[in-house]
Amino acid sequence: MTFFWLKKFVSFWLMPVPFCLTLLAIGWWLTRGGRRSRAGRGFVTAALLLLVLFSNKVVSNWLVRPLETRYPPIPELAAGQPLPAGLAACRYVVVLGGGHGDAAGRAAVDKLSPSSVARLVEGVRLARALPSAGLIVSGPAVHGNPSHASVLAQAAAGFGIDPSRIQRIDTALDTEDESHAVRALVGDAPVALVTSAAHMPRAAALFQAAGIRALPCPVDFTGDYNPDFRWNGLNWDSDSLGRSTWAVRERLGALWLRLRGKIE
């Protein structure tokens, strides 16, 4: 547990906004000294330039595109038509957690984060297409509140999934833990793995390393993939900063796993 929170603490300061703010603070401090003021101005300039780049749509799309296009999404499933062979073989649908809030009085689905909603909706869609498959939802509890898995399970039941089909993983703290927990539940059975498209490369690699036959089913695409040119694609906005942050987080996470020998 201590190692988990240490990892979270270090990675937080490597994200674009905290990292750039740290550079700004260092630069401001250095500019107060006469001989170090030039270096301080360099830190400030670098921080501002990075913020401008990370907030740009072109840059953020460039960063996230290789992650989100690694695996194709599951296409529209027409009623009465045969399922894709890989999907038809799956015996479980696994929905990885994406966070929720604990505001009282809200329906379970209204507590979920946007990425969690996208993941769950896809999980429910696939579970309906695979009526004999189980649905596995994952996510731990925070500060004694109901676990994320329990909120996902409640929302899935609200969408019409029989609660007897739903299994919860309440103790996994990260994707690596989730892969081992899923392996213990499914054994050698093939699964449909549902998570955000940017997160899928890391998740799929961890599930493969755990010995799970997982079919990647990416959702929650954040990149702008319009085939035609649009001037607003050159803008700067907070969505682009968030997209860049996600891309940086996923690359750092994959690098950490490779350094530890967990994935290739």
C-alpha positions, 0 to 999 in steps of 0.5 A: 500500500505504501509503495502504491501511494509513493508511486501516485505521489511521484507520478503526480509531480510528473504530470504536465500541470504540476511539472510546469508549475514546479518549473515556474516556481524554480524559475521565479526563485532563481530570478531573485538571485543576480547571477542565477537570473538568466537560468531562472528566466530559462526555467520560466520560459520552458514552463510556459512553452510546455503549457502552451504545447500541452494545451494545443489540440494538434499536440495533444492529438499527436500525443494520444493518437498512437495510444488510442488507435493501437486497437480497433473498437468493437463495431456496431452489433446489428441484431440478428447478425453473427458476432465477430469471432473473437467477441463471440468466444468471450466468456466474460466482459471485464470493465476496468474502473474509472472513478466516481464521486460519492454525492448522496442522493444520486443514481449510481450512473450519475456518480460515475466519471465520464470515462466510467460511464463510457466504459460501463455502457460498452460493457453493458452493450457487450454483455447484452450481445453475450447473454451467457457471459459474466460481467466483471467490474472493478474498483476499490473503495476510498475513505470507507465509501462504497467501492467503485466496483459496487457503484458500477455493479449497481449502475449495470443492474440499472441498465438491465443486467441481471445482478447474478451475472455481475462479479466485483473486484473491490480490492485491486488498486491499479491495473496490475492488481486488476489483471491478477484478480481477473486471472484468479476469477476467469482462469483460461477463459477468454474475456472482452476487456473494456477500458478507455482507448488511451489506457488500453495498450497498457491494460492489454499488456498487463492482462497478457502478462497475467496469462489472460486471453483478452480481446481489447474493446477500447472506448472513451476516445478523446482524440479528434479524428475528423478526416476533414480539416477544421480550423478549431483543430488548431485551438488551445483549450483545457480539454487538450491539456487533459488529453496531453496529461492522459497521454503522458500518464500512460507513457510513464506508466508503461515505462515504469512497468517495462523497467520493472520487467512486468511487460515487454 
